[in-house]
Amino acid sequence: MGNSFHKIAMRFVLLLGVVSLFADMTYEAARSIHGPYLALLGVTGAVIGFTAGLGELLGYGLRFFFGLLSDKTRRYWAITIVGYVVNLLAVPLLALANHWGLAVALIMAERVGKAIRTPARDVMLSHAAAAVGRGWGFAVHEAMDQVGAMVGPIIVMVVLAVNGSYRLAFAVLALPASLAIAVLIMARITFPQPQNLESGADNHNAHNPGELPSVFWLYLGAIGLVAAGFADYPLIAFHIKSHNIFEDKWIPLLYSCAMGIDALAALAFGHWYDKKGVFVLVTAIAVSSTFAFFAFSFIPALIVAGVVLWGVGMGAQESIIRAVVADIVPVRKRGTGFGLFNACYGIAWFIGSAIMGILYDFSLPAMIIMSFVCQIVSLPLFVQIHKRLSKSGAMR
């Protein structure tokens, strides 16, 4: 019976992974050229940093409300589908933007769509991950997610190399957006009740009466520090564009490489997480925390190294951190837990991105130091979280 649940659950993980593959092919391709596109429309580094931060604030902050909504209504599929439609249709519409204000509004709409669908989607994914291993389930999903994030920037790179038109690059992304929505509908038809997948698995926190544990709040603080110090790629791309370090067509390719590193890191850290627990995050953050020293240099080879380290950090953040939430939050509060977690993460990212954008215009060394210090300070907190979870037996 266990092996049967494992296979069925893995099919669900893979199907949602295909949805994310096409979705990321769409909006990560767009994000890879947001920085230079906004630069062409006449914005400053502060506006880039503010836009990236506000996008993350909306994309993460609003998840709290939609997480509550998903737990209250239990309409996980309906909320997920609406979110994906808003998330994906905003991208090709950027081809019609003729002013930076409209472009920023569409970028915000894309992030809001992601806020709508992510908590509900992650709750459904967590049910399947219970049967295949929390870390591995979320890691496989993240890896497929990042395959799309690799291919998407390559598509826009080819468009820019052949045509040189940012508008055409955005318009082409209507195709993967449509495919993502089509596969999502197929998943809804095939798995109408994904919560049944967890009923056949060993749900280690089923005894929990439904309260968010105290260690969850400590975890929010630690992740908030990491988010505050983790510069978004548009600021890195803006740095490259402003100083003409690479030609425009290579900027999305560099992002694509980072997404490839992200995928490999997610699989490695996800597998390791199922064996060692939260301590894996300590290693991941320690490795990636120095990325800003390289990514914001003026030497091409160092920038490449910095983006690779940035990809390692993203791989850990996009896979393991969700697995931890699923492991420590009880089933009945999981939508709320994911929503609250993402809201705090987004607020921290917004504040950090806005400050780093301002510092970039006035003192690049200060911005780099801020990025590094915020991430390093989080490490003792993660060590404490690991000890508490290991002692309580919350980690398998």
C-alpha positions, 0 to 999 in steps of 0.5 A: 500500500505504501509503495502504491501511495508513493507512486501515485503521490509522485505522479501528482508531484510531477504533474504540478512540476510540469505546470511550474515548468511552463509557468516559470518558463513564462515569468522567470524569462520575463524577470530576467529582462525586467531590469534592463527593460525598465532601464530602457524606459528610464528608471534609476537603481532605486526604482529597480530596487523598489520595484523588485522589493514591492513585487516580492512584498505583494507576491509574498505578503498577500499570501497570508490572506490567501493562505487563510482563505484556502484553509477557510474555504478548502477550495484549494484547486479553485484558488490555485487556478485563478492565481495561475491565470492572473500570474501568467497572463500579465507577462505577455501583456508587458509587450503592450507597455509603453511607459515604465509605470504600466510596466511596473503595474503589470509586474506587480499583477504577475506577483499578485497572481503568484500570491493568490495561488502559491499557498493553496498549491503548496498545501496540495503539494505537501499532501503528496510530499508526505508520501515521498519525503518532504524534502524530496517532494518539494525539491523535485517540484523545485527542480522542474520549476527551475528547468522552466526557469532555465529555458525561459531566459534562453528563449528571450535571449534568442529573441533579443539576439535575432530581433533585439525587441523586448516587446516581442520577447514578452509576446512570445511568452504567451505560448508557455503561459497557455501550456501551463494553464492547460496542464493545470486543468489536466491535474485538476481533473486527474487529482480532484482530492489531493488531500487523500494522498497524505491520508495514506502516508505517515503524517507525523504531526497529525496529533497536533491540535492545530496551533502553530508551534513556537519554533515556527515563529523563530523560523520566521525570524531566521528566514526573514534575515536571509530574505532581507539580505538576498538581492533580487536578480533584477538589481544584479541585471541592472548592475550589469546593464548600467556598467556594460559588463555583458551585452544585453543578450547575455543577461538572460542567459546568465539568469538561466545558468543560475536557475540550472544551479538552483535546480541541482542545488534543490535536489541535492539539499532536498535529499539531504534535508530528509536525512539531516533536517534543518541543519542543511539550511545552515550549510546552504546559507553559509555557501551562498552568503558571499554571492554579493561580493562577486555578483556586484563586482566589475569583473565578468568572471567574478560576476558569473561566480556570484550568480552561481552562488546566488543560484545555490541560495535560491535552490535552498530557499525555494525547496527546503524552506517550504519543506520545513513549514510542511513538517512543523505546521499541522495539516489544518493550519497548513494554508495559514502557515504557508501564507504567514511564512510567505508574508513575513518572507516577502516583507523582509525581502521588500525592506531588504531590496528597497534598502539595497536599491538605495545603497546601490546608488550611494554606496555599493560596498555598504550594500554588499556588506548589508547582504552578507551580514543579514545572511550570516546573522541567521545561521545561529538561529537555524542551528537553534531551530535544528536542535529544538526540532531534533529534540522534539522529534518533529523532524523525521 
